[in-house]
């Protein structure tokens, strides 16, 4: 155990006690060294000294996360230093995430600090119509489903798409003086790059929507992938080809979130039409950020939930962390019996994912997520700029924050 000429007598006495504990085998050498350096740092701050077996977590994490101090401790005695340094980093990340969630919930003052602008990670607008057609997307839905569908349409419009939606005032104005049925069916058959049909019991009962579906399927027969069916309930439509892949937006499914559904539709359109996706990013930097975030959700957070035991299931809800941008990553954190678990979703594949009735979605850029884990995020600016968006049961923010802080 190292001794320094500058060590005051009170510190020297405590180091002697720790050395005696090493000699009689009552304490592991690496733990004694860690305690000794903790006491030495307290002495440097002129704080009261004690020779104690209890280690203040924040102080020890500071030792283990300081590369210079870690080298000093490694030089004194062999020990599981790298293991404990990794654990300290994991604890610090969980604590930083807890702080950010509590700030976002309003239970803690929003942190504001210096920020650097994020690159555009959400994808650029669709500025030009594809193939010279009037609309990027034609939406077909039944009247009783409009409240849900309207939220999806608004997101698509904000992304810069030309959307035909018969509840839109501009589309209604365009129809004035035209044969309504003929003009509408021509849109679904000829004048759109794709057609999103929102299938439900209400849809099946309407003669008008069945005519729109027939027109869209007529086009799909020669233009595979034109129809994008969205299932709102279990109603069966025999006329839809079995090979056609549905987007599952039924209650209890993750795509029942209209925000996520609109993003899924938007990504599928960009892939199929090679549409622009925003500015060039520093891929090397983002790769490192993504690795750190992936390590946290794949390793650190599951371990934290296991350590916390039954307390993790009390929330009975799902928290969905969705990384926006080119490097799309999604994790579902299920906090319900029999045990809490973290599930990574395949990129863009949500249809089979189930969620609990209490559901919170945190949409965040990879850069902001890395800042959140490092304790460097400016939560106020992130909310204002839209690099962090929150939807769903916001009471889960505080519950998960308190859980991670415990």
Helices and strands as residue ranges (DSSP letters): H 9-23, H 29-44, H 57-65, H 67-76, H 81-105, G 130-132, E 135-140, G 143-145, H 146-158, E 163-164, H 169-175, H 180-189, E 192-199, H 201-205, H 207-220, E 227-231, E 247-248, G 254-256, H 258-273, H 283-295, I 296-300, H 301-308, G 309-313, E 317-324, E 329-335, E 341-345, E 358-365, H 366-374, H 379-385, E 388-392, H 395-405
